[in-house]
């Protein structure tokens, strides 16, 4: 088909007959003649056979015009020719040629009508073109005639009029050009006046006018001059824009923004503004630090000016560190407040523009949106730059040797800066927090180590004398806790508790609201006031009047003041169960609560006060820097741990009494003491371990165990074995625990959520065990204050196998009661120096009575022979002891009363009941139970039963061995 199309294209406008004559020889071979066409048409037609014949033609015949079919057929001939095969192949080719010729002829005949029709259209077009040529010729001839008919005079008149109009316009143009050339003077004046919008407006109008007359040669120079002037204005405008980064002025900034709007460079102005702010931050901090470095260096050496800012920060001295940091923050505040005011300006103008022009152009909307996004993004970027600059300054100096107050000032400044960051862009200031955390952890480790050593020195030099404070003493009165403000009030929220109380009236306002127009949040107040802590009582008393009234009417039955009643109620938290506070009980407190002086003032020592002050300082550090809150609270717990351990080792450690099996030290207290000794006490320093080099880091965290001062004597019976010192030490620990309890809420709010279990464990396992130390410490006094051995000797001399019921008790009871009376008198003597609270007196009486009762049982267990009458005498003695004892103490019920009575009554038990008694009463020793069985032998227990009961006792004792 491609060959047929190419053939048709070459025919042009020729008739089919002419086209046939023009074909090449090769093509003539392919295209049949008229006779052949006729013969072909006369042949019988079998369309299917014809199509099959055409389809059998090789594809190469349809490839292109340059295909040489003869060469192709010759190349296909085999090397050995066969005539018959050649003739058959020739016939086949002829048939194919015939089929193609017939197909071509059919196609030509089919398209001939369309060809003829198109030829007619071409002929018509040719006729129309000839007519058009005639019309154009006639028009030209008529125009030539018209030209000849017009006169030269008429055309000259028109030309002169036109020239006059041109000259009039030229005159106006020249006057305008003259005005344009004089505008440069006015532009200079406007720039000096900082009227940038007016200057730009004038310059743009001049440029517009100049573009109208650009065809004049003199205007090209003027245009260039105006362009230079505009560039100069832009440069001055950029300088004016940079001035707003430190001292923002509304009118100045309004002029600058209007000027950029006229230039159509609002977005460019915003990009430039952020670049200026970044540059302002860098230049500001560099100049501040450089000034202090050069001032401290004291010479005119200019090497510092060539240093990098980070290196420059390392040359700041300790004395100039805080002033430089303050000035640094002040300067950065000026930059940030300028940015804040810039944002405010744009917000206000956006509102005004949107209200005045409701239908804004798309370009204006795009500019406004771009400025808003750029300013919002710039907040974070600028704050990040500020953080990085301050971080370099913070880390440039080792603060581990700073004074505590100086370090707190640094923390306070950085905390205030982080507050600025929070309000500036809602940033958590991770960069600042991480840098100050690194410095704080480093500082606090050294500081805490020194404080622990200092605490050890205090404890080793402590004579455990009472520190006279007022009865209304509260830790909030101490200077170290002033930062908490009203934190003890439940109405104050936790977030407000850590805020400095320097300006409570302004807490509702943000820093940017307070100091937007003037002032600076980093202006350090000159705190020369140094508030006096009114916590100490004069001469141990709050007033002379109170001193007179302390002993006055001591034995009278007058009603106790209401506040003292309340104190009694509050103090009924001892370990022993107490009676309800009836009027009679309150009156009798004069005997049991040896409250002879100090009007219920807290019992504490100078060391206790020092620990409380340290806790206040630590909490102050926590409130300012929450990221190290856990480290600080851990150190706070170590202060309490060390104090508790010292009190225990000084007054409560006694192997003989600890092994008494009376549960003086609870398992919780024992666990706490072991934990403190393992984690905090450096036992190697005591020489208790071999010289093996343990982990050096572990030992750095530990403190040697303190030693009791030689000034404290605990062996004098006249002072009840140092009872005054023991009371002061133990009750000061209990007071310290109470203060820790009152601070739990504040500590909990400062503690990270993940670490709160540590705080809860510290309170439940350590702080709450402070009062438990009373038992082992006062047990030692109770064990030595009364001569129990003498009582055993007196009881051994009593004859118990009597045959008649006695009405008179034995002498040992009177001796024992006399010992208790003497003990009571000594307590009164001690209470004249140190108030003995109700829980302490209860514990002391409980211990003494418990020991006395156990001594009675031990004495009864030493009896070899005893009759029923002898048992009755034992009961008489014990009842006499109880009757007299109840007059000496208000402690109810009498401790271990049942312990004695049950043992005495066990003498009357039968064999079976005795066996059950032995199994149920493990509180008695094996010796006491065995003696009970042996004494009953012969009266109502035979030898066989005796052996059985002794075997039962042995079975009970066997697991203990």
WOFENZI-V656736 format. One record per run of one state. SS is the DSSP state (2 for helix, 1 for strand, 0 for the rest). FROM is the first residue (numbers start at 0). TO is the last residue. If there is no record, write none. Layout:
ss & from & to
SS & FROM & TO
SS & FROM & TO
This chain:
ss & from & to
0 & 0 & 0
2 & 1 & 10
0 & 11 & 14
2 & 15 & 20
0 & 21 & 23
2 & 24 & 29
0 & 30 & 32
2 & 33 & 41
0 & 42 & 45
2 & 46 & 54
0 & 55 & 57
2 & 58 & 61
0 & 62 & 67
2 & 68 & 75
0 & 76 & 81
2 & 82 & 148
0 & 149 & 150
2 & 151 & 191
0 & 192 & 194
2 & 195 & 211
0 & 212 & 215
2 & 216 & 242
0 & 243 & 248
2 & 249 & 262
0 & 263 & 264
2 & 265 & 296
0 & 297 & 301
2 & 302 & 305
0 & 306 & 307
2 & 308 & 312
0 & 313 & 316
2 & 317 & 355
0 & 356 & 360
2 & 361 & 394
0 & 395 & 402
2 & 403 & 424
0 & 425 & 428
2 & 429 & 460
0 & 461 & 467
1 & 468 & 468
0 & 469 & 473
2 & 474 & 476
0 & 477 & 477
2 & 478 & 483
0 & 484 & 492
2 & 493 & 496
0 & 497 & 499
2 & 500 & 505
0 & 506 & 509
2 & 510 & 513
0 & 514 & 534
1 & 535 & 535
0 & 536 & 536
1 & 537 & 537
0 & 538 & 539
1 & 540 & 540
0 & 541 & 542
2 & 543 & 548
0 & 549 & 560
2 & 561 & 570
0 & 571 & 581
2 & 582 & 586
0 & 587 & 587
2 & 588 & 591
0 & 592 & 592
1 & 593 & 593
0 & 594 & 596
2 & 597 & 599
0 & 600 & 604
2 & 605 & 623
0 & 624 & 624
2 & 625 & 651
0 & 652 & 653
2 & 654 & 657
0 & 658 & 665
2 & 666 & 678
0 & 679 & 679
1 & 680 & 680
0 & 681 & 682
2 & 683 & 685
0 & 686 & 694
2 & 695 & 699
0 & 700 & 701
1 & 702 & 702
0 & 703 & 715
2 & 716 & 718
0 & 719 & 721
2 & 722 & 741
0 & 742 & 742
2 & 743 & 749
0 & 750 & 751
2 & 752 & 764
0 & 765 & 765
2 & 766 & 784
0 & 785 & 786
2 & 787 & 795
0 & 796 & 809
2 & 810 & 830
0 & 831 & 834
1 & 835 & 835
0 & 836 & 836
2 & 837 & 860
0 & 861 & 866
2 & 867 & 887
0 & 888 & 895
2 & 896 & 907
0 & 908 & 909
2 & 910 & 919
0 & 920 & 924
2 & 925 & 935
1 & 936 & 936
0 & 937 & 939
1 & 940 & 940
0 & 941 & 941
2 & 942 & 957
0 & 958 & 960
